[in-house]
Amino acid sequence: MAQTNQYTKILLSKKIGKEVYSYSGGYGMVYDARTKTRSIVDSLGNITFESNYNISHIFKKRFILTSEESNYRTKSAVIDEKGNQLLPIDDQSFNTPWLSEKRIISSKEGKEAVYDYNGKQIIPYCDRIIFAGEERFFVLKDKKWFLYDLDGQQITNREFNEDNHFEKGRALVINEDNQSEIIGKNGQTLHKFSAQIYSLASYPYLITKNRTTGKYGLVDAEENIIADEIFDDAAPEYFGEKQYVYLRKKGKVTVFNKKDKKLYPNNFKYLTPLFNDMFTVYSEKSKKTGVVNLQGEMIVPQDYDFIQNFSISGKEFVYLKKGREEQFLDKDLKNILEENMQIIAFYPDHLIIKKEESYYTFSVVDHSVSVLKDVISIKEQGADFFNIFNMYSKPVVCKKNNNLYGIIDEKGKEIIPFIYDDIIAFENSENEFVVKKQDKYGVVNFQNEPLKDIVYDKFYWQKEVLKLDKDKKTDILYFTRFKNIGSRL
């Protein structure tokens, strides 16, 4: 079955005559307002379990059953899809913030234990248990923390003063000598430091923080000083290639480049990396953006409304927009757009462009074009849509020469038929859009699944909720985050 979870939820609701308010992993959750009961329904519409207790779906065939007792007591159990109690209901809660398909933490009478999802106890009840990532737990016993694996085996006799979290097999701890230390997954010492290490997010380079002044610096894993502790703040690059560390002092940034291991003082407060050691800089005064290099030299004037980098067909480009003027610069900062070309959409393998009132796919490799037949208009995506989470355009809403609207994907393939009087897509990366026919509105998603029938008089968009009015009644549809493929069964 190739339908999305979202559409399956709607089909199941119609089939069983009750609202399925969530669906994933082959099972949905149902609430009956009349009987105040909750149920589990499978993908065929069979109610597999019903209860007066709360039911929450963890994954696949595992659920948590919860009863709110008097005096704020909570009784909980882990059950399967048929309601069989794998971890019997008891005065306990499952307080873990992570959804693991291997282990779950139970809190009971001020103690915590680890179980698997068949009810086997892995780590007995003790003072506290913290999931430390990468198949590790920190366990608190007698005011000391110990390191355990997923099988409940204590990995080392070493005692720790606090719990920690592993990232890529490393954790930053304060050792018994009050020193910053990096340990491996087995608790072994990888590095010790005399300086206070503030963050290992840019490992093997480490941000330090002076205990007296509160100022920041930078060292390598052998504690060779790269930047003295004179900076007001410091942060690694969290996205992209993660090749820079930014150190700021008095409103100006100094960039550490991991590739050549050098510091580059700069006159700007914030830099956003593009590629080839280029950065965008934004002027709060003029509200305009430009491009500088590592040395802080302005290579694109700071007078553009929008600048964004794109990777197309394995090549890097910078898109510049100022009013109606557009440029698409290659690695040599040469504009590959011809005069009067306008970019409509950006995709991993090509662009969609407009030229002389016609629409084309455009290859950035050989600059060839292919006409989009019968398309007379395309609704453009706002520039503010693009960010680290939305790297490329959504499929585009088009109108053909029959004056009806549909949607094509990045390859020019029709994915929503051209049968609508209008299509209203939303700018914040939603998978749903409103369709209009004969002055009535409905909702469809990019998988061409009808989510709401075309029977509504009005619609309203409020953050993550779409409201639709009919006969003085309002129906609600919650948005999902946009995905090209959607969540499949």
HELIX and SHEET records of a PDB file:
HELIX    1   1 ASN A    5  ILE A   16  1                                  12    
HELIX    2   2 SER A   70  TYR A   72  5                                   3    
HELIX    3   3 ALA A  383  PHE A  385  5                                   3    
SHEET    1   A 4 VAL A  20  SER A  24  0                                        
SHEET    2   A 4 TYR A  27  ASP A  32 -1                                        
SHEET    3   A 4 THR A  37  ASP A  42 -1                                        
SHEET    4   A 4 ILE A  47  SER A  51 -1                                        
SHEET    1   B 4 ASN A  54  PHE A  59  0                                        
SHEET    2   B 4 ARG A  62  GLU A  68 -1                                        
SHEET    3   B 4 THR A  74  ILE A  79 -1                                        
SHEET    4   B 4 GLN A  85  ASP A  90 -1                                        
SHEET    1   C 3 ARG A 103  LYS A 108  0                                        
SHEET    2   C 3 LYS A 111  ASP A 116 -1                                        
SHEET    3   C 3 GLN A 121  CYS A 126 -1                                        
SHEET    1   D 3 ARG A 128  PHE A 131  0                                        
SHEET    2   D 3 ARG A 136  LYS A 141 -1                                        
SHEET    3   D 3 LYS A 144  ASP A 149 -1                                        
SHEET    1   E 3 ALA A 171  ILE A 174  0                                        
SHEET    2   E 3 SER A 180  ILE A 183 -1                                        
SHEET    3   E 3 THR A 189  PHE A 193 -1                                        
SHEET    1   F 4 ILE A 197  SER A 199  0                                        
SHEET    2   F 4 TYR A 205  LYS A 209 -1                                        
SHEET    3   F 4 TYR A 216  ASP A 220 -1                                        
SHEET    4   F 4 ILE A 225  PHE A 231 -1                                        
SHEET    1   G 4 ASP A 233  PRO A 236  0                                        
SHEET    2   G 4 TYR A 244  LYS A 249 -1                                        
SHEET    3   G 4 LYS A 252  ASN A 257 -1                                        
SHEET    4   G 4 LYS A 262  PRO A 265 -1                                        
SHEET    1   H 4 THR A 272  PRO A 273  0                                        
SHEET    2   H 4 MET A 278  SER A 283 -1                                        
SHEET    3   H 4 LYS A 288  ASN A 293 -1                                        
SHEET    4   H 4 MET A 298  TYR A 304 -1                                        
SHEET    1   I 3 PHE A 306  ILE A 312  0                                        
SHEET    2   I 3 LYS A 315  LYS A 322 -1                                        
SHEET    3   I 3 GLU A 325  LEU A 329 -1                                        
SHEET    1   J 4 GLN A 342  PHE A 346  0                                        
SHEET    2   J 4 LEU A 351  LYS A 355 -1                                        
SHEET    3   J 4 SER A 358  PHE A 362 -1                                        
SHEET    4   J 4 VAL A 369  VAL A 371 -1                                        
SHEET    1   K 4 VAL A 375  ILE A 378  0                                        
SHEET    2   K 4 VAL A 396  LYS A 400 -1                                        
SHEET    3   K 4 TYR A 405  ILE A 408 -1                                        
SHEET    4   K 4 GLU A 414  TYR A 420 -1                                        
SHEET    1   L 4 ASP A 422  ALA A 425  0                                        
SHEET    2   L 4 GLU A 432  LYS A 437 -1                                        
SHEET    3   L 4 LYS A 440  ASN A 445 -1                                        
SHEET    4   L 4 PRO A 450  TYR A 456 -1                                        
SHEET    1   M 3 LYS A 458  GLN A 462  0                                        
SHEET    2   M 3 VAL A 465  LYS A 470 -1                                        
SHEET    3   M 3 LYS A 473  TYR A 478 -1                                        
END                                                                             
